[in-house]
């Protein structure tokens, strides 16, 4: 049985990934960790460790004390925040990856998951059905760190046989933990505002198409990749992973089917330029072929579940 740690367990992906890993592999076999407290279920259903991923002494100490062999490294600064704090983003996103890659090289851990992003692509990348291998000239701090991270992953696999696996996440939509500091966050915020106020002011323009995915698909894909036989993992930089592609206008129209009085207005900010540098949709043949990836949620189903679940969440806290 693997002994797993999720680093960044209080975040949007980490909180859901921890609970799914615990339900599959047993609560005691999955250590959650973060610099800050996580959701109550994450904190109470299994072991939790508080540390800063930048603390080069503490990370291996925790990993050794729990006999960890598998690490999901999710601590990162997302695209919007990274533009505000470029050096901090570079340090956090790079140093944490390099120190875990070194631990894998030294045999302290056996397997590492590290998330990349559609942000590795840039303004010169083909915009529609972006393939796995293409022009990559990211123009954002976050994208530069993700592209460099991909190169390091491939390098450590090639030179040191480190078993590192990665996917290029699109914008992730979820109701458990809100996203923070990203460009695709509008696609989560919109549900809260639609339910609370029947209106939303979007920070992207109405026609800005971006690749997106509902969190249950992303969690399943992540664990499937980590559980697949290493001989099937042909790409050691990061796999394109595709789910849904839509614009703010299309999402608003879908929400309107459930909340007819819902209205959306547009006030693009600095994140518009980030979004415009990314593809509108990506193509993921390799993930489908190599380890059987297949998304399940489309726009209509994701919208229905989001509205139901966000409503359930807001009622007990007295917002509705
Ligand atoms: C962001 O918007 O920064 C992230 C991403 C696409 O990686 N959600």
py3Dmol code that shows the C-alpha trace and the ligand (Angstrom):
import py3Dmol

protein = """\
ATOM      1  CA  UNK A   1       0.000   0.000   0.000  1.00  0.00           C
ATOM      2  CA  UNK A   2       1.340   3.440  -0.970  1.00  0.00           C
ATOM      3  CA  UNK A   3       1.805   6.076   1.696  1.00  0.00           C
ATOM      4  CA  UNK A   4       0.765   9.388   0.180  1.00  0.00           C
ATOM      5  CA  UNK A   5       1.148  13.078   1.045  1.00  0.00           C
ATOM      6  CA  UNK A   6      -0.848  15.905  -0.550  1.00  0.00           C
ATOM      7  CA  UNK A   7       1.092  19.176  -0.266  1.00  0.00           C
ATOM      8  CA  UNK A   8      -1.335  22.073  -0.674  1.00  0.00           C
ATOM      9  CA  UNK A   9      -4.333  20.224   0.799  1.00  0.00           C
ATOM     10  CA  UNK A  10      -6.232  23.374   1.713  1.00  0.00           C
ATOM     11  CA  UNK A  11      -6.412  24.555  -1.910  1.00  0.00           C
ATOM     12  CA  UNK A  12      -9.034  24.102  -4.607  1.00  0.00           C
ATOM     13  CA  UNK A  13      -7.597  20.831  -5.975  1.00  0.00           C
ATOM     14  CA  UNK A  14      -5.863  19.582  -2.833  1.00  0.00           C
ATOM     15  CA  UNK A  15      -8.965  19.597  -0.639  1.00  0.00           C
ATOM     16  CA  UNK A  16     -10.917  17.345  -3.019  1.00  0.00           C
ATOM     17  CA  UNK A  17      -7.960  15.208  -4.034  1.00  0.00           C
ATOM     18  CA  UNK A  18      -7.157  14.420  -0.375  1.00  0.00           C
ATOM     19  CA  UNK A  19     -10.692  13.208   0.340  1.00  0.00           C
ATOM     20  CA  UNK A  20     -10.814  11.053  -2.804  1.00  0.00           C
ATOM     21  CA  UNK A  21      -7.387   9.524  -2.098  1.00  0.00           C
ATOM     22  CA  UNK A  22      -8.464   8.783   1.490  1.00  0.00           C
ATOM     23  CA  UNK A  23     -11.659   7.105   0.333  1.00  0.00           C
ATOM     24  CA  UNK A  24      -9.693   4.917  -2.116  1.00  0.00           C
ATOM     25  CA  UNK A  25      -6.560   4.125  -0.108  1.00  0.00           C
ATOM     26  CA  UNK A  26      -7.601   4.581   3.534  1.00  0.00           C
ATOM     27  CA  UNK A  27      -7.577   7.680   5.749  1.00  0.00           C
ATOM     28  CA  UNK A  28      -4.344   6.811   7.551  1.00  0.00           C
ATOM     29  CA  UNK A  29      -2.455   6.286   4.291  1.00  0.00           C
ATOM     30  CA  UNK A  30      -3.020   9.836   3.046  1.00  0.00           C
ATOM     31  CA  UNK A  31      -1.341  12.700   4.900  1.00  0.00           C
ATOM     32  CA  UNK A  32      -2.749  16.145   4.106  1.00  0.00           C
ATOM     33  CA  UNK A  33      -0.491  19.174   4.502  1.00  0.00           C
ATOM     34  CA  UNK A  34      -0.495  22.899   3.948  1.00  0.00           C
ATOM     35  CA  UNK A  35       0.896  26.129   5.353  1.00  0.00           C
ATOM     36  CA  UNK A  36      -2.619  26.925   6.605  1.00  0.00           C
ATOM     37  CA  UNK A  37      -5.543  24.917   7.930  1.00  0.00           C
ATOM     38  CA  UNK A  38      -7.704  23.058   5.426  1.00  0.00           C
ATOM     39  CA  UNK A  39     -11.453  22.325   5.317  1.00  0.00           C
ATOM     40  CA  UNK A  40     -12.744  20.520   8.403  1.00  0.00           C
ATOM     41  CA  UNK A  41     -13.189  17.141   6.702  1.00  0.00           C
ATOM     42  CA  UNK A  42      -9.591  17.256   5.444  1.00  0.00           C
ATOM     43  CA  UNK A  43      -8.283  18.207   8.911  1.00  0.00           C
ATOM     44  CA  UNK A  44     -10.254  15.607  10.832  1.00  0.00           C
ATOM     45  CA  UNK A  45     -10.532  12.544   8.596  1.00  0.00           C
ATOM     46  CA  UNK A  46      -6.811  11.704   8.613  1.00  0.00           C
ATOM     47  CA  UNK A  47      -3.328  12.967   9.449  1.00  0.00           C
ATOM     48  CA  UNK A  48      -2.620  16.668   8.818  1.00  0.00           C
ATOM     49  CA  UNK A  49       0.781  18.386   8.925  1.00  0.00           C
ATOM     50  CA  UNK A  50       1.349  22.136   8.881  1.00  0.00           C
ATOM     51  CA  UNK A  51       4.489  23.327   7.103  1.00  0.00           C
ATOM     52  CA  UNK A  52       5.797  25.715   4.476  1.00  0.00           C
ATOM     53  CA  UNK A  53       6.777  23.824   1.314  1.00  0.00           C
ATOM     54  CA  UNK A  54       9.737  26.243   1.023  1.00  0.00           C
ATOM     55  CA  UNK A  55      11.158  24.908   4.308  1.00  0.00           C
ATOM     56  CA  UNK A  56      13.883  22.651   2.909  1.00  0.00           C
ATOM     57  CA  UNK A  57      14.532  20.898   6.210  1.00  0.00           C
ATOM     58  CA  UNK A  58      10.939  20.307   7.308  1.00  0.00           C
ATOM     59  CA  UNK A  59       9.592  18.803   4.051  1.00  0.00           C
ATOM     60  CA  UNK A  60      11.913  15.738   4.022  1.00  0.00           C
ATOM     61  CA  UNK A  61      11.501  15.420   7.794  1.00  0.00           C
ATOM     62  CA  UNK A  62       7.692  15.074   7.472  1.00  0.00           C
ATOM     63  CA  UNK A  63       8.027  12.771   4.457  1.00  0.00           C
ATOM     64  CA  UNK A  64      10.427  10.460   6.306  1.00  0.00           C
ATOM     65  CA  UNK A  65       8.458  10.474   9.557  1.00  0.00           C
ATOM     66  CA  UNK A  66       5.321   9.219   7.754  1.00  0.00           C
ATOM     67  CA  UNK A  67       7.212   6.797   5.453  1.00  0.00           C
ATOM     68  CA  UNK A  68       5.768   8.609   2.444  1.00  0.00           C
ATOM     69  CA  UNK A  69       6.515   7.187  -1.001  1.00  0.00           C
ATOM     70  CA  UNK A  70       4.068   9.171  -3.185  1.00  0.00           C
ATOM     71  CA  UNK A  71       3.762  12.979  -3.281  1.00  0.00           C
ATOM     72  CA  UNK A  72       1.082  15.141  -4.891  1.00  0.00           C
ATOM     73  CA  UNK A  73       2.631  18.628  -4.954  1.00  0.00           C
ATOM     74  CA  UNK A  74      -0.158  21.162  -5.373  1.00  0.00           C
ATOM     75  CA  UNK A  75       1.251  24.234  -3.620  1.00  0.00           C
ATOM     76  CA  UNK A  76       1.565  26.974  -6.258  1.00  0.00           C
ATOM     77  CA  UNK A  77       0.779  30.601  -7.033  1.00  0.00           C
ATOM     78  CA  UNK A  78      -1.741  30.930  -9.890  1.00  0.00           C
ATOM     79  CA  UNK A  79      -1.646  33.206 -12.932  1.00  0.00           C
ATOM     80  CA  UNK A  80      -3.341  36.385 -11.655  1.00  0.00           C
ATOM     81  CA  UNK A  81      -1.419  36.527  -8.373  1.00  0.00           C
ATOM     82  CA  UNK A  82       1.841  35.575 -10.065  1.00  0.00           C
ATOM     83  CA  UNK A  83       1.647  38.749 -12.206  1.00  0.00           C
ATOM     84  CA  UNK A  84       1.451  40.756  -8.959  1.00  0.00           C
ATOM     85  CA  UNK A  85       4.286  38.892  -7.184  1.00  0.00           C
ATOM     86  CA  UNK A  86       6.557  37.588  -9.977  1.00  0.00           C
ATOM     87  CA  UNK A  87       9.641  36.657  -7.920  1.00  0.00           C
ATOM     88  CA  UNK A  88       7.620  35.108  -5.136  1.00  0.00           C
ATOM     89  CA  UNK A  89       5.663  33.051  -7.693  1.00  0.00           C
ATOM     90  CA  UNK A  90       8.843  31.880  -9.412  1.00  0.00           C
ATOM     91  CA  UNK A  91      10.409  30.913  -6.064  1.00  0.00           C
ATOM     92  CA  UNK A  92       7.371  29.051  -4.794  1.00  0.00           C
ATOM     93  CA  UNK A  93       6.514  27.300  -8.059  1.00  0.00           C
ATOM     94  CA  UNK A  94      10.103  26.317  -8.904  1.00  0.00           C
ATOM     95  CA  UNK A  95      11.856  25.656  -5.596  1.00  0.00           C
ATOM     96  CA  UNK A  96       9.118  23.375  -4.317  1.00  0.00           C
ATOM     97  CA  UNK A  97       9.251  21.278  -7.498  1.00  0.00           C
ATOM     98  CA  UNK A  98      13.060  21.075  -7.584  1.00  0.00           C
ATOM     99  CA  UNK A  99      13.315  20.031  -3.952  1.00  0.00           C
ATOM    100  CA  UNK A 100      10.754  17.217  -4.479  1.00  0.00           C
ATOM    101  CA  UNK A 101      12.477  16.113  -7.708  1.00  0.00           C
ATOM    102  CA  UNK A 102      15.738  15.902  -5.744  1.00  0.00           C
ATOM    103  CA  UNK A 103      14.054  13.829  -3.042  1.00  0.00           C
ATOM    104  CA  UNK A 104      12.827  11.456  -5.749  1.00  0.00           C
ATOM    105  CA  UNK A 105      16.313  11.316  -7.273  1.00  0.00           C
ATOM    106  CA  UNK A 106      17.755  10.423  -3.859  1.00  0.00           C
ATOM    107  CA  UNK A 107      15.167   7.660  -3.443  1.00  0.00           C
ATOM    108  CA  UNK A 108      13.424   9.332  -0.471  1.00  0.00           C
ATOM    109  CA  UNK A 109      10.150   9.213  -2.455  1.00  0.00           C
ATOM    110  CA  UNK A 110       9.161   6.916  -5.323  1.00  0.00           C
ATOM    111  CA  UNK A 111       6.507   8.823  -7.266  1.00  0.00           C
ATOM    112  CA  UNK A 112       5.683  12.521  -7.733  1.00  0.00           C
ATOM    113  CA  UNK A 113       2.652  14.294  -9.202  1.00  0.00           C
ATOM    114  CA  UNK A 114       3.150  17.912 -10.209  1.00  0.00           C
ATOM    115  CA  UNK A 115       0.481  19.949 -11.984  1.00  0.00           C
ATOM    116  CA  UNK A 116       1.227  21.938 -15.092  1.00  0.00           C
ATOM    117  CA  UNK A 117      -1.335  24.155 -16.805  1.00  0.00           C
ATOM    118  CA  UNK A 118      -2.684  25.428 -20.116  1.00  0.00           C
ATOM    119  CA  UNK A 119      -0.643  28.518 -19.128  1.00  0.00           C
ATOM    120  CA  UNK A 120       2.428  26.853 -20.691  1.00  0.00           C
ATOM    121  CA  UNK A 121       1.004  27.984 -24.030  1.00  0.00           C
ATOM    122  CA  UNK A 122       1.334  31.551 -25.250  1.00  0.00           C
ATOM    123  CA  UNK A 123       0.164  34.060 -27.848  1.00  0.00           C
ATOM    124  CA  UNK A 124       2.045  32.305 -30.679  1.00  0.00           C
ATOM    125  CA  UNK A 125       0.495  28.880 -29.914  1.00  0.00           C
ATOM    126  CA  UNK A 126      -2.338  27.699 -32.224  1.00  0.00           C
ATOM    127  CA  UNK A 127      -5.551  28.753 -30.465  1.00  0.00           C
ATOM    128  CA  UNK A 128      -7.973  25.953 -31.341  1.00  0.00           C
ATOM    129  CA  UNK A 129      -7.501  22.273 -30.457  1.00  0.00           C
ATOM    130  CA  UNK A 130      -3.966  23.024 -29.335  1.00  0.00           C
ATOM    131  CA  UNK A 131      -1.932  19.816 -29.714  1.00  0.00           C
ATOM    132  CA  UNK A 132       0.443  18.265 -27.182  1.00  0.00           C
ATOM    133  CA  UNK A 133       3.540  19.316 -29.114  1.00  0.00           C
ATOM    134  CA  UNK A 134       3.413  22.837 -30.473  1.00  0.00           C
ATOM    135  CA  UNK A 135       4.887  26.334 -30.209  1.00  0.00           C
ATOM    136  CA  UNK A 136       5.152  27.289 -26.527  1.00  0.00           C
ATOM    137  CA  UNK A 137       6.105  30.867 -25.719  1.00  0.00           C
ATOM    138  CA  UNK A 138       4.242  31.667 -22.476  1.00  0.00           C
ATOM    139  CA  UNK A 139       3.971  35.382 -21.744  1.00  0.00           C
ATOM    140  CA  UNK A 140       2.923  35.158 -18.077  1.00  0.00           C
ATOM    141  CA  UNK A 141       5.042  34.602 -14.955  1.00  0.00           C
ATOM    142  CA  UNK A 142       2.927  31.594 -14.056  1.00  0.00           C
ATOM    143  CA  UNK A 143       3.208  30.137 -17.572  1.00  0.00           C
ATOM    144  CA  UNK A 144       6.985  30.605 -17.589  1.00  0.00           C
ATOM    145  CA  UNK A 145       7.256  28.754 -14.268  1.00  0.00           C
ATOM    146  CA  UNK A 146       5.028  25.928 -15.519  1.00  0.00           C
ATOM    147  CA  UNK A 147       6.948  25.564 -18.756  1.00  0.00           C
ATOM    148  CA  UNK A 148      10.281  25.507 -16.901  1.00  0.00           C
ATOM    149  CA  UNK A 149       8.763  22.970 -14.484  1.00  0.00           C
ATOM    150  CA  UNK A 150       7.795  20.698 -17.359  1.00  0.00           C
ATOM    151  CA  UNK A 151      11.348  20.810 -18.706  1.00  0.00           C
ATOM    152  CA  UNK A 152      12.729  19.917 -15.247  1.00  0.00           C
ATOM    153  CA  UNK A 153      10.307  16.981 -14.919  1.00  0.00           C
ATOM    154  CA  UNK A 154      11.335  15.574 -18.275  1.00  0.00           C
ATOM    155  CA  UNK A 155      15.014  16.128 -17.433  1.00  0.00           C
ATOM    156  CA  UNK A 156      14.810  14.320 -14.069  1.00  0.00           C
ATOM    157  CA  UNK A 157      12.999  11.419 -15.722  1.00  0.00           C
ATOM    158  CA  UNK A 158      15.528  11.180 -18.555  1.00  0.00           C
ATOM    159  CA  UNK A 159      18.670  11.626 -16.430  1.00  0.00           C
ATOM    160  CA  UNK A 160      17.679  10.124 -13.100  1.00  0.00           C
ATOM    161  CA  UNK A 161      14.672   7.883 -13.895  1.00  0.00           C
ATOM    162  CA  UNK A 162      12.506   9.909 -11.514  1.00  0.00           C
ATOM    163  CA  UNK A 163       8.881   8.714 -11.749  1.00  0.00           C
ATOM    164  CA  UNK A 164       7.258  12.131 -12.136  1.00  0.00           C
ATOM    165  CA  UNK A 165       3.842  12.511 -13.741  1.00  0.00           C
ATOM    166  CA  UNK A 166       1.926  15.617 -14.736  1.00  0.00           C
ATOM    167  CA  UNK A 167      -1.103  17.026 -16.535  1.00  0.00           C
ATOM    168  CA  UNK A 168      -1.733  20.477 -17.981  1.00  0.00           C
ATOM    169  CA  UNK A 169      -4.864  21.411 -16.048  1.00  0.00           C
ATOM    170  CA  UNK A 170      -7.370  23.655 -17.778  1.00  0.00           C
ATOM    171  CA  UNK A 171      -9.437  26.063 -15.628  1.00  0.00           C
ATOM    172  CA  UNK A 172     -10.968  23.951 -12.854  1.00  0.00           C
ATOM    173  CA  UNK A 173     -14.535  24.428 -11.690  1.00  0.00           C
ATOM    174  CA  UNK A 174     -15.544  23.220  -8.229  1.00  0.00           C
ATOM    175  CA  UNK A 175     -17.846  23.999  -5.310  1.00  0.00           C
ATOM    176  CA  UNK A 176     -15.958  22.623  -2.298  1.00  0.00           C
ATOM    177  CA  UNK A 177     -13.058  25.083  -2.070  1.00  0.00           C
ATOM    178  CA  UNK A 178     -13.003  28.296  -4.078  1.00  0.00           C
ATOM    179  CA  UNK A 179     -10.117  28.979  -6.447  1.00  0.00           C
ATOM    180  CA  UNK A 180      -7.798  31.859  -5.648  1.00  0.00           C
ATOM    181  CA  UNK A 181      -5.677  34.138  -7.805  1.00  0.00           C
ATOM    182  CA  UNK A 182      -6.308  32.499 -11.194  1.00  0.00           C
ATOM    183  CA  UNK A 183      -7.594  33.786 -14.528  1.00  0.00           C
ATOM    184  CA  UNK A 184     -10.210  31.060 -14.921  1.00  0.00           C
ATOM    185  CA  UNK A 185     -11.678  31.818 -11.450  1.00  0.00           C
ATOM    186  CA  UNK A 186     -14.582  33.712 -13.034  1.00  0.00           C
ATOM    187  CA  UNK A 187     -16.120  30.353 -13.947  1.00  0.00           C
ATOM    188  CA  UNK A 188     -16.442  29.553 -10.213  1.00  0.00           C
ATOM    189  CA  UNK A 189     -17.314  33.052  -8.889  1.00  0.00           C
ATOM    190  CA  UNK A 190     -20.175  33.344 -11.376  1.00  0.00           C
ATOM    191  CA  UNK A 191     -22.125  30.530  -9.659  1.00  0.00           C
ATOM    192  CA  UNK A 192     -21.920  32.151  -6.213  1.00  0.00           C
ATOM    193  CA  UNK A 193     -23.005  35.539  -7.576  1.00  0.00           C
ATOM    194  CA  UNK A 194     -25.773  34.026  -9.721  1.00  0.00           C
ATOM    195  CA  UNK A 195     -27.265  32.330  -6.672  1.00  0.00           C
ATOM    196  CA  UNK A 196     -26.743  35.207  -4.221  1.00  0.00           C
ATOM    197  CA  UNK A 197     -27.524  38.223  -6.432  1.00  0.00           C
ATOM    198  CA  UNK A 198     -28.774  36.918  -9.825  1.00  0.00           C
ATOM    199  CA  UNK A 199     -26.033  38.970 -11.501  1.00  0.00           C
ATOM    200  CA  UNK A 200     -22.296  38.846 -12.136  1.00  0.00           C
ATOM    201  CA  UNK A 201     -19.686  41.313 -13.358  1.00  0.00           C
ATOM    202  CA  UNK A 202     -17.134  39.298 -15.315  1.00  0.00           C
ATOM    203  CA  UNK A 203     -13.441  40.281 -15.446  1.00  0.00           C
ATOM    204  CA  UNK A 204     -13.056  38.694 -18.904  1.00  0.00           C
ATOM    205  CA  UNK A 205     -14.710  39.731 -22.183  1.00  0.00           C
ATOM    206  CA  UNK A 206     -17.812  37.832 -23.265  1.00  0.00           C
ATOM    207  CA  UNK A 207     -16.180  36.004 -26.203  1.00  0.00           C
ATOM    208  CA  UNK A 208     -13.082  34.762 -24.349  1.00  0.00           C
ATOM    209  CA  UNK A 209     -13.091  30.989 -24.824  1.00  0.00           C
ATOM    210  CA  UNK A 210     -10.908  28.961 -22.444  1.00  0.00           C
ATOM    211  CA  UNK A 211     -10.382  25.248 -21.779  1.00  0.00           C
ATOM    212  CA  UNK A 212     -12.174  24.242 -18.555  1.00  0.00           C
ATOM    213  CA  UNK A 213     -12.942  21.099 -16.570  1.00  0.00           C
ATOM    214  CA  UNK A 214     -15.271  20.089 -13.734  1.00  0.00           C
ATOM    215  CA  UNK A 215     -13.315  19.029 -10.644  1.00  0.00           C
ATOM    216  CA  UNK A 216     -14.565  15.399 -10.427  1.00  0.00           C
ATOM    217  CA  UNK A 217     -13.081  14.786 -13.895  1.00  0.00           C
ATOM    218  CA  UNK A 218      -9.788  16.435 -12.907  1.00  0.00           C
ATOM    219  CA  UNK A 219      -9.487  14.387  -9.696  1.00  0.00           C
ATOM    220  CA  UNK A 220     -10.261  11.117 -11.474  1.00  0.00           C
ATOM    221  CA  UNK A 221      -7.788  11.924 -14.265  1.00  0.00           C
ATOM    222  CA  UNK A 222      -5.047  12.829 -11.785  1.00  0.00           C
ATOM    223  CA  UNK A 223      -5.387   9.622  -9.774  1.00  0.00           C
ATOM    224  CA  UNK A 224      -5.741   7.486 -12.937  1.00  0.00           C
ATOM    225  CA  UNK A 225      -2.472   8.887 -14.274  1.00  0.00           C
ATOM    226  CA  UNK A 226      -0.717   8.231 -10.959  1.00  0.00           C
ATOM    227  CA  UNK A 227      -2.081   4.680 -10.755  1.00  0.00           C
ATOM    228  CA  UNK A 228      -1.309   3.695 -14.327  1.00  0.00           C
ATOM    229  CA  UNK A 229       1.597   1.315 -15.010  1.00  0.00           C
ATOM    230  CA  UNK A 230       4.775   3.389 -15.583  1.00  0.00           C
ATOM    231  CA  UNK A 231       5.264   1.757 -18.991  1.00  0.00           C
ATOM    232  CA  UNK A 232       2.092   3.568 -20.186  1.00  0.00           C
ATOM    233  CA  UNK A 233       3.336   7.004 -19.139  1.00  0.00           C
ATOM    234  CA  UNK A 234       5.019   8.049 -22.369  1.00  0.00           C
ATOM    235  CA  UNK A 235       5.079  11.786 -21.673  1.00  0.00           C
ATOM    236  CA  UNK A 236       7.156  12.948 -18.707  1.00  0.00           C
ATOM    237  CA  UNK A 237       6.812  16.676 -19.271  1.00  0.00           C
ATOM    238  CA  UNK A 238       3.026  17.019 -18.915  1.00  0.00           C
ATOM    239  CA  UNK A 239      -0.081  15.690 -20.672  1.00  0.00           C
ATOM    240  CA  UNK A 240      -2.662  17.920 -22.354  1.00  0.00           C
ATOM    241  CA  UNK A 241      -5.996  17.198 -20.653  1.00  0.00           C
ATOM    242  CA  UNK A 242      -9.182  18.439 -22.205  1.00  0.00           C
ATOM    243  CA  UNK A 243     -12.702  18.731 -20.819  1.00  0.00           C
ATOM    244  CA  UNK A 244     -15.035  21.556 -21.828  1.00  0.00           C
ATOM    245  CA  UNK A 245     -14.371  24.799 -23.711  1.00  0.00           C
ATOM    246  CA  UNK A 246     -16.694  27.795 -23.321  1.00  0.00           C
ATOM    247  CA  UNK A 247     -16.884  31.594 -23.182  1.00  0.00           C
ATOM    248  CA  UNK A 248     -18.320  33.671 -20.307  1.00  0.00           C
ATOM    249  CA  UNK A 249     -21.312  34.391 -22.587  1.00  0.00           C
ATOM    250  CA  UNK A 250     -21.979  30.686 -23.150  1.00  0.00           C
ATOM    251  CA  UNK A 251     -21.686  29.911 -19.427  1.00  0.00           C
ATOM    252  CA  UNK A 252     -24.046  32.778 -18.583  1.00  0.00           C
ATOM    253  CA  UNK A 253     -26.589  31.459 -21.119  1.00  0.00           C
ATOM    254  CA  UNK A 254     -26.433  28.017 -19.474  1.00  0.00           C
ATOM    255  CA  UNK A 255     -26.953  29.519 -15.994  1.00  0.00           C
ATOM    256  CA  UNK A 256     -29.910  31.549 -17.332  1.00  0.00           C
ATOM    257  CA  UNK A 257     -31.694  28.285 -18.188  1.00  0.00           C
ATOM    258  CA  UNK A 258     -31.884  27.662 -14.401  1.00  0.00           C
ATOM    259  CA  UNK A 259     -32.072  31.278 -13.154  1.00  0.00           C
ATOM    260  CA  UNK A 260     -33.973  33.221 -15.861  1.00  0.00           C
ATOM    261  CA  UNK A 261     -33.452  36.595 -14.121  1.00  0.00           C
ATOM    262  CA  UNK A 262     -29.633  36.153 -14.131  1.00  0.00           C
ATOM    263  CA  UNK A 263     -27.694  38.916 -15.908  1.00  0.00           C
ATOM    264  CA  UNK A 264     -24.015  39.285 -16.711  1.00  0.00           C
ATOM    265  CA  UNK A 265     -21.970  42.428 -17.393  1.00  0.00           C
ATOM    266  CA  UNK A 266     -18.340  42.644 -18.509  1.00  0.00           C
ATOM    267  CA  UNK A 267     -15.522  44.735 -17.047  1.00  0.00           C
ATOM    268  CA  UNK A 268     -12.271  43.181 -18.308  1.00  0.00           C
ATOM    269  CA  UNK A 269      -9.197  43.727 -16.109  1.00  0.00           C
ATOM    270  CA  UNK A 270      -5.512  42.677 -16.381  1.00  0.00           C
ATOM    271  CA  UNK A 271      -6.557  39.029 -16.552  1.00  0.00           C
ATOM    272  CA  UNK A 272      -8.063  39.564 -20.026  1.00  0.00           C
ATOM    273  CA  UNK A 273      -4.558  39.790 -21.486  1.00  0.00           C
ATOM    274  CA  UNK A 274      -3.556  36.584 -19.699  1.00  0.00           C
ATOM    275  CA  UNK A 275      -6.645  34.770 -21.001  1.00  0.00           C
ATOM    276  CA  UNK A 276      -6.023  36.011 -24.539  1.00  0.00           C
ATOM    277  CA  UNK A 277      -2.536  34.493 -24.474  1.00  0.00           C
ATOM    278  CA  UNK A 278      -3.974  31.014 -23.761  1.00  0.00           C
ATOM    279  CA  UNK A 279      -5.685  28.559 -26.134  1.00  0.00           C
ATOM    280  CA  UNK A 280      -9.464  28.418 -26.406  1.00  0.00           C
ATOM    281  CA  UNK A 281      -9.496  24.632 -26.535  1.00  0.00           C
ATOM    282  CA  UNK A 282      -6.881  21.891 -26.357  1.00  0.00           C
ATOM    283  CA  UNK A 283      -6.517  18.458 -27.838  1.00  0.00           C
ATOM    284  CA  UNK A 284      -5.613  15.467 -25.655  1.00  0.00           C
ATOM    285  CA  UNK A 285      -5.144  12.410 -27.894  1.00  0.00           C
ATOM    286  CA  UNK A 286      -1.999  11.259 -26.033  1.00  0.00           C
ATOM    287  CA  UNK A 287      -3.679  11.114 -22.592  1.00  0.00           C
ATOM    288  CA  UNK A 288      -6.611   9.192 -24.101  1.00  0.00           C
ATOM    289  CA  UNK A 289      -4.314   6.767 -25.920  1.00  0.00           C
ATOM    290  CA  UNK A 290      -1.619   6.245 -23.258  1.00  0.00           C
ATOM    291  CA  UNK A 291      -3.651   5.854 -20.050  1.00  0.00           C
ATOM    292  CA  UNK A 292      -7.319   5.915 -21.052  1.00  0.00           C
ATOM    293  CA  UNK A 293      -8.279   9.496 -20.080  1.00  0.00           C
ATOM    294  CA  UNK A 294     -11.874  10.474 -20.878  1.00  0.00           C
ATOM    295  CA  UNK A 295     -13.791  13.428 -19.469  1.00  0.00           C
ATOM    296  CA  UNK A 296     -17.401  12.907 -18.359  1.00  0.00           C
ATOM    297  CA  UNK A 297     -18.888  16.329 -17.606  1.00  0.00           C
ATOM    298  CA  UNK A 298     -20.134  18.677 -20.315  1.00  0.00           C
ATOM    299  CA  UNK A 299     -21.228  22.307 -19.850  1.00  0.00           C
ATOM    300  CA  UNK A 300     -24.917  21.546 -19.117  1.00  0.00           C
ATOM    301  CA  UNK A 301     -24.248  18.828 -16.535  1.00  0.00           C
ATOM    302  CA  UNK A 302     -21.470  20.789 -14.807  1.00  0.00           C
ATOM    303  CA  UNK A 303     -23.703  23.892 -14.564  1.00  0.00           C
ATOM    304  CA  UNK A 304     -26.609  21.908 -13.103  1.00  0.00           C
ATOM    305  CA  UNK A 305     -24.429  20.275 -10.424  1.00  0.00           C
ATOM    306  CA  UNK A 306     -22.630  23.542  -9.582  1.00  0.00           C
ATOM    307  CA  UNK A 307     -25.895  25.422  -9.066  1.00  0.00           C
ATOM    308  CA  UNK A 308     -27.314  22.644  -6.873  1.00  0.00           C
ATOM    309  CA  UNK A 309     -24.192  22.276  -4.745  1.00  0.00           C
ATOM    310  CA  UNK A 310     -23.382  25.986  -4.311  1.00  0.00           C
ATOM    311  CA  UNK A 311     -27.008  26.551  -3.243  1.00  0.00           C
ATOM    312  CA  UNK A 312     -26.719  23.751  -0.634  1.00  0.00           C
ATOM    313  CA  UNK A 313     -23.509  25.348   0.627  1.00  0.00           C
ATOM    314  CA  UNK A 314     -24.934  28.864   0.951  1.00  0.00           C
ATOM    315  CA  UNK A 315     -28.215  28.010   2.697  1.00  0.00           C
ATOM    316  CA  UNK A 316     -26.735  26.791   6.047  1.00  0.00           C
ATOM    317  CA  UNK A 317     -24.414  29.820   6.344  1.00  0.00           C
ATOM    318  CA  UNK A 318     -27.425  32.123   6.075  1.00  0.00           C
ATOM    319  CA  UNK A 319     -26.482  33.717   2.740  1.00  0.00           C
ATOM    320  CA  UNK A 320     -29.765  32.648   1.155  1.00  0.00           C
TER     321      UNK A 320
END
"""
ligand_1 = """\
8
LIG
C -5.249 29.945 -13.549
O -6.238 30.532 -14.027
O -4.197 30.500 -13.247
C -5.316 28.454 -13.379
C -4.756 27.708 -14.546
C -5.442 27.725 -15.846
O -3.752 27.073 -14.416
N -6.670 28.052 -13.148
"""
view = py3Dmol.view(width=600, height=400)
view.addModel(protein, "pdb")
view.setStyle({"model": 0}, {"cartoon": {"style": "trace"}})
view.addModel(ligand_1, "xyz")
view.setStyle({"model": 1}, {"stick": {}})
view.zoomTo()
view.show()
